[in-house]
C-alpha cells in the first residue's frame, strides 16, 4: 500500500497553492520545471550546433525534436521500472543518466553520430523518467487533485519552454552552443538535487520484477481492454494530427507563423487553467468530447484563407481544446490499478509524444502533395473524424469499473 506520509487526505484543498504547499508535489513540480528548462536550452543549443556543422534543415530539426521518437522505445521495453519497489531511487538514477547525456553533448568535438546516439539515449531515459515521476505524482496528490496537478504542470511546461527558448537565444549571442549545453547540464544537476532533497521513497508491497517481459505483459493487457484502448486513441491521434497542423504554420504563412504559434500556446495555457483549476471532475468529463472537437474544428477555416486576425482567434480556440487531455487522463488513471500507474501513464505520455512527431511528419508529406492550406484542413478533418467515431467507445470506458484488466 502507498505510504500515508506521501498522499494528502482526500479532503485537502486541491487548488494550485495548496498543491504547491504539499512538499512531495512541490519537489516533483520543481524538478519537472528545471528539467523542462534544461531540455529547452539543450534543444536550441544542439539544433544550432548541428545546423552550423551540417547546414541541413532536416538534421537540425531532428537534433531538436528527434528525442521524442525515442520515447516509444521506453514504452516498448523497460517502462515497468516506473512501478518498481523504489521509484525515488529509480528517478534519481534516470536523472543522473540524463545529466550525463546532456553533459556529453557539451563536449567539444563530439562526432555527429555520437551526438545523435546520445540524443536517442536521452529520449529513452526521459520517457522512463516521465513515467516514474507520474507514478509518484499519482501518490502525492488526492484523486481530486490529479487533474489540477497535471494542469499546473502543463501550464508550467509551456511557460518554461517559451522562457527557456528565449533565454537560450540570448545566451547563444554571448556563448557558443557547447557552453549553453553546459548551462543545461547545470539545470539538470539542480533537478537531480531537488529530487534527492525533496522526494521521499514510496515503499510498496511485492511487485513483479521490472523488465522487458513485465513491460510487454502489462502493455498487452493495457491494450486488450477496449475502454483504455479508446481513451488512449483519443489522447494520441486527434492531438497528434492537430500538432501536425501547427507544424505547417511556417510553411503556410512565414510572416504570421509567430503570431499563430503564440496564439496556440496562449490557448493551451488558458484551457489548462480553466479546465484543470476552475471546473469540477464531473463537468470536465462532460466537456471532454466538445473539447476534442474544439481541438480540430477551428483549423477547418484554413481552407478559406481568412484574414490573419480570424486565424489567430481560431488557433487560440483550438489551443484551448488541448485541455481535453485532462479528463481523459483522469479516466485512464481511474481504470488503472495502483501497482502499474507509472507504466500506464508513461505509455500514455510516450504514445502522445510519438504521435505528435508522426503528425508533424505526416503533415509535411501531405503538404508536399496538396499544399499547406489543404493539408491543414485534411488533418483537422481526420482529427474530427477519429473523435466522432470513437465517442461511443469512450463513453463506455467512462462507465467501466476502476482498474479493469491490468494487473
C-alpha positions in Angstrom: 0.0 0.0 0.0 1.2 3.6 -0.6 2.8 5.3 2.4 0.4 7.5 4.2 3.0 10.2 4.5 3.0 10.8 0.8 -0.6 11.3 -0.1 -2.5 14.2 1.4 -6.0 13.5 2.8 -8.8 13.4 0.2 -10.4 16.3 1.9 -7.4 18.6 1.4 -7.7 21.5 -0.9 -6.7 20.8 -4.5 -6.0 24.4 -5.6 -2.7 25.3 -7.1 -1.4 27.0 -3.9 -2.5 24.1 -1.8 -0.7 21.6 -4.1 2.5 23.6 -4.0 2.4 23.6 -0.2 2.5 19.8 -0.4 6.2 19.1 -0.1 6.1 15.9 -2.2 4.3 17.6 -5.1 6.4 20.8 -4.8 9.6 18.8 -5.2 8.2 16.8 -8.2 7.0 20.1 -9.7 10.2 21.9 -9.2 12.4 19.1 -10.6 10.0 18.9 -13.6 10.3 22.6 -14.4 14.0 22.5 -14.1 14.1 19.5 -16.5 11.8 21.3 -19.0 14.1 24.4 -18.9 17.2 22.2 -19.4 15.6 20.4 -22.3 14.6 23.7 -23.9 18.1 25.1 -23.6 19.7 21.9 -24.8 17.4 21.5 -27.8 18.0 25.0 -29.1 21.8 24.8 -28.5 22.0 21.4 -30.1 20.0 22.5 -33.1 22.2 25.5 -33.5 25.4 23.4 -33.3 24.2 20.8 -35.8 22.9 23.5 -38.1 26.3 25.2 -38.1 28.1 21.9 -38.7 25.9 20.4 -41.4 23.8 23.2 -43.0 21.0 20.6 -43.2 17.5 21.8 -42.1 16.4 18.1 -41.8 19.3 17.2 -39.4 18.8 20.4 -37.5 15.1 19.6 -36.9 15.9 16.0 -36.0 18.5 17.2 -33.5 15.9 19.5 -31.8 12.9 17.1 -31.8 14.3 13.6 -32.6 14.4 12.6 -29.0 10.6 12.5 -29.0 10.6 9.5 -31.3 12.9 7.6 -28.9 10.2 7.8 -26.1 8.3 5.0 -27.7 11.4 2.7 -27.1 10.9 3.2 -23.4 7.2 2.4 -23.7 8.0 -0.9 -25.5 10.9 -2.1 -23.4 11.6 -1.0 -19.8 8.6 1.2 -18.8 7.8 -1.2 -16.0 10.7 0.2 -14.0 8.4 3.1 -13.2 6.4 0.8 -10.9 9.4 -0.8 -9.2 10.0 -1.2 -5.5 12.0 2.0 -5.1 10.6 4.7 -7.6 12.5 7.5 -5.9 15.8 5.7 -6.4 14.8 4.9 -10.0 14.1 8.6 -10.6 17.4 9.6 -9.2 19.3 7.1 -11.4 17.4 8.3 -14.5 18.1 12.0 -13.6 21.8 11.1 -13.3 21.8 9.4 -16.7 20.0 12.4 -18.2 22.6 14.7 -16.7 25.4 12.6 -18.1 23.9 12.7 -21.6 23.4 16.4 -21.5 27.0 16.9 -20.3 28.2 14.6 -23.1 26.6 16.9 -25.7 28.6 19.8 -24.3 31.9 18.0 -25.1 33.6 19.9 -27.9 34.4 17.8 -31.0 31.9 15.0 -30.2 31.2 13.4 -33.6 27.8 13.9 -35.2 27.0 10.2 -35.0 27.8 10.3 -31.3 25.5 13.3 -30.7 22.6 11.6 -32.3 23.3 8.4 -30.4 23.2 10.4 -27.1 20.0 12.1 -28.3 18.3 8.7 -28.8 19.5 7.5 -25.4 18.2 10.7 -23.7 14.8 10.3 -25.3 14.7 6.7 -23.9 15.8 7.7 -20.4 13.5 10.7 -20.3 10.5 8.6 -21.2 11.2 6.3 -18.2 11.7 9.4 -16.0 8.4 10.8 -17.0 6.6 7.5 -16.2 8.3 7.3 -12.8 7.5 10.9 -12.0 3.9 10.5 -13.0 3.6 7.4 -10.8 4.9 9.3 -7.8 2.6 12.2 -8.7 -0.5 9.9 -8.5 0.5 9.0 -5.0 1.5 12.6 -3.9 -2.0 14.2 -4.5 -5.5 13.0 -3.8 -7.6 11.7 -6.6 -9.4 15.1 -6.9 -6.1 16.9 -7.2 -4.7 14.9 -10.1 -6.2 17.0 -12.9 -5.2 20.3 -11.2 -1.7 18.9 -10.7 -1.4 17.9 -14.3 -2.9 21.2 -15.4 -0.3 23.2 -13.3 2.5 21.1 -14.8 1.2 21.6 -18.3 1.0 25.4 -17.8 4.5 25.4 -16.3 5.8 23.3 -19.2 4.5 25.7 -21.8 5.7 28.8 -20.0 9.1 27.4 -19.1 9.7 26.2 -22.6 9.0 29.7 -24.0 11.3 31.3 -21.4 13.9 28.6 -21.9 14.0 29.2 -25.7 14.2 33.0 -25.2 17.0 32.6 -22.7 18.8 30.1 -24.9 18.6 32.6 -27.9 20.0 35.3 -25.7 22.8 33.1 -24.4 23.8 32.0 -27.9 24.6 35.6 -28.7 27.2 35.5 -26.0 28.2 31.9 -25.6 28.9 29.1 -28.0 26.5 26.1 -28.2 28.7 23.9 -26.1 28.7 26.4 -23.3 24.9 26.7 -23.4 24.7 22.9 -23.3 26.8 23.1 -20.1 24.3 25.5 -18.6 21.6 23.0 -19.5 23.6 20.3 -17.7 23.8 22.6 -14.7 20.0 22.8 -14.7 19.7 19.0 -14.9 22.0 18.8 -11.9 19.8 21.1 -9.9 16.8 19.0 -10.9 18.6 15.9 -9.6 19.4 17.6 -6.3 15.7 18.7 -5.8 14.6 15.1 -6.2 17.3 13.9 -3.8 16.3 16.5 -1.2 12.5 16.7 -1.6 11.1 13.4 -2.9 10.6 10.6 -0.4 10.6 7.0 -1.2 7.2 5.2 -1.7 7.5 1.8 -0.1 5.1 -0.6 -1.7 4.3 -4.3 -1.4 5.8 -7.1 -3.5 5.8 -6.3 -7.2 6.7 -8.1 -10.4 10.3 -7.9 -11.4 10.7 -4.9 -13.7 12.0 -5.7 -17.2 11.1 -6.4 -20.8 8.7 -9.3 -20.1 6.9 -7.3 -17.4 6.6 -4.3 -19.6 5.2 -6.3 -22.5 2.8 -8.2 -20.3 1.3 -5.0 -18.9 1.2 -3.3 -22.3 -0.6 -6.3 -23.8 -3.3 -6.2 -21.0 -3.5 -2.4 -21.3 -4.4 -2.5 -25.0 -6.6 -5.6 -24.6 -9.1 -3.5 -22.6 -11.5 -1.7 -25.0 -12.0 1.2 -22.6 -8.4 2.1 -22.1 -7.7 1.5 -25.8 -10.4 4.0 -26.7 -9.1 6.5 -24.2 -5.5 6.2 -25.4 -6.6 6.5 -29.0 -8.3 9.8 -28.2 -5.3 11.0 -26.2 -2.9 10.3 -29.0 -4.4 10.6 -32.5 -6.5 13.8 -32.5 -3.8 15.5 -30.6 -1.0 14.3 -32.9 -3.0 15.3 -36.1 -3.5 18.9 -34.7 0.1 19.2 -33.8 0.8 18.3 -37.5 -1.4 21.3 -38.4 0.6 23.6 -36.2 3.8 22.2 -37.7 2.8 23.8 -41.1 2.4 27.3 -39.8 5.8 28.4 -41.0 5.1 27.0 -44.5 1.6 28.4 -44.6 2.5 31.9 -43.6 6.1 32.6 -42.7 5.4 36.2 -41.7 2.4 35.2 -39.5 3.8 32.0 -38.0 5.0 33.6 -34.8 1.6 35.1 -34.1 -0.1 31.7 -34.8 2.2 29.8 -32.6 1.8 32.3 -29.8 -1.9 32.1 -30.1 -1.8 28.3 -29.9 0.4 28.4 -26.7 -1.9 31.1 -25.1 -5.0 29.0 -25.9 -3.4 25.9 -24.3 -2.5 27.8 -21.2 -6.0 29.3 -20.8 -7.6 25.9 -21.5 -5.5 24.1 -18.9 -6.1 26.8 -16.3 -9.9 26.8 -16.8 -10.4 23.1 -17.2 -7.9 22.0 -14.6 -8.5 24.6 -11.9 -12.0 26.1 -12.3 -14.0 23.1 -13.4 -15.0 20.1 -11.3 -14.3 16.5 -12.3 -17.9 15.7 -13.4 -18.1 18.8 -15.6 -14.6 18.0 -17.0 -15.8 14.6 -18.1 -18.9 16.1 -19.8 -16.7 18.6 -21.6 -14.2 16.0 -22.9 -16.0 15.4 -26.2 -16.7 19.1 -27.0 -13.1 20.0 -26.2 -11.8 17.3 -28.5 -13.9 18.8 -31.3 -12.7 22.3 -30.4 -9.2 21.0 -30.8 -9.6 20.5 -34.5 -12.7 22.2 -35.9 -11.2 25.8 -36.0 -8.4 24.5 -38.3 -11.0 23.9 -41.0 -11.1 27.6 -41.5 -7.7 27.5 -43.1 -9.3 26.1 -46.3 -11.0 29.5 -46.7 -7.7 31.5 -46.1 -9.5 34.1 -43.9 -7.8 37.3 -42.6 -4.9 36.8 -40.1 -7.0 38.1 -37.1 -9.6 35.4 -37.6 -7.0 32.7 -38.0 -5.3 33.8 -34.8 -8.6 33.6 -32.9 -9.3 30.2 -34.4 -5.9 28.8 -33.4 -6.3 30.3 -29.9 -9.6 28.4 -29.6 -8.1 25.2 -30.9 -5.3 25.5 -28.4 -7.8 25.6 -25.6 -9.1 22.2 -26.9 -5.8 20.5 -25.8 -7.2 20.6 -22.3 -9.3 17.6 -23.3 -6.3 15.6 -22.3 -7.0 16.3 -18.6 -10.4 14.5 -18.3 -9.1 11.7 -20.5 -6.1 11.2 -18.3 -8.3 11.1 -15.2 -10.3 8.3 -16.8 -7.2 6.4 -17.7 -6.0 6.7 -14.1 -9.3 5.6 -12.7 -9.2 2.4 -14.9 -5.6 1.6 -13.8 -4.6 -0.3 -10.7 -2.1 1.5 -8.4 0.6 -1.1 -8.9 1.1 -0.2 -12.7 0.1 3.5 -12.6 3.6 4.7 -13.5 3.9 2.4 -16.5 0.5 3.2 -17.9 1.0 7.0 -17.5 4.4 6.6 -19.1 2.9 4.7 -22.1 0.2 7.4 -22.4 2.8 10.2 -22.4 5.2 8.4 -24.8 2.4 7.5 -27.2 1.1 11.1 -27.3 4.6 12.5 -27.9 5.3 10.0 -30.6 2.0 10.7 -32.4 2.8 14.4 -32.3 6.1 13.6 -34.2 4.3 11.4 -36.6 1.6 14.0 -37.1 4.2 16.6 -38.0 5.9 14.2 -40.5 2.5 13.3 -42.0 1.5 16.9 -42.3 4.7 17.7 -44.1 4.2 14.8 -46.6 0.6 15.8 -47.3 1.5 19.5 -47.7 4.2 18.4 -50.2 1.5 16.9 -52.4 -1.6 19.1 -51.8 -0.3 22.4 -50.4 -0.3 23.6 -46.8 -3.8 25.0 -46.5 -5.3 21.8 -47.9 -3.0 19.7 -45.7 -4.1 21.5 -42.5 -7.7 21.1 -43.5 -7.3 17.4 -44.2 -5.5 16.7 -40.9 -8.1 18.7 -38.9 -11.0 16.8 -40.6 -9.2 13.5 -39.8 -8.9 14.5 -36.2 -12.7 15.3 -36.0 -13.5 12.0 -37.7 -11.5 10.0 -35.1 -13.1 11.9 -32.3 -16.6 11.4 -33.5 -16.3 7.7 -34.5 -14.6 6.8 -31.2 -17.1 8.6 -29.0 -19.3 5.6 -28.1 -16.2 3.6 -27.0 -15.0 6.5 -24.9 -18.5 6.8 -23.3 -18.5 3.1 -22.5 -15.0 3.4 -20.9 -16.3 6.2 -18.7 -18.8 3.7 -17.1 -16.3 0.9 -16.7 -15.3 -0.2 -13.2 -11.9 1.0 -12.0 -8.9 -1.0 -12.6 -10.3 -3.5 -15.0 -7.8 -5.8 -16.6 -4.3 -4.7 -15.9 -2.7 -6.5 -13.0 
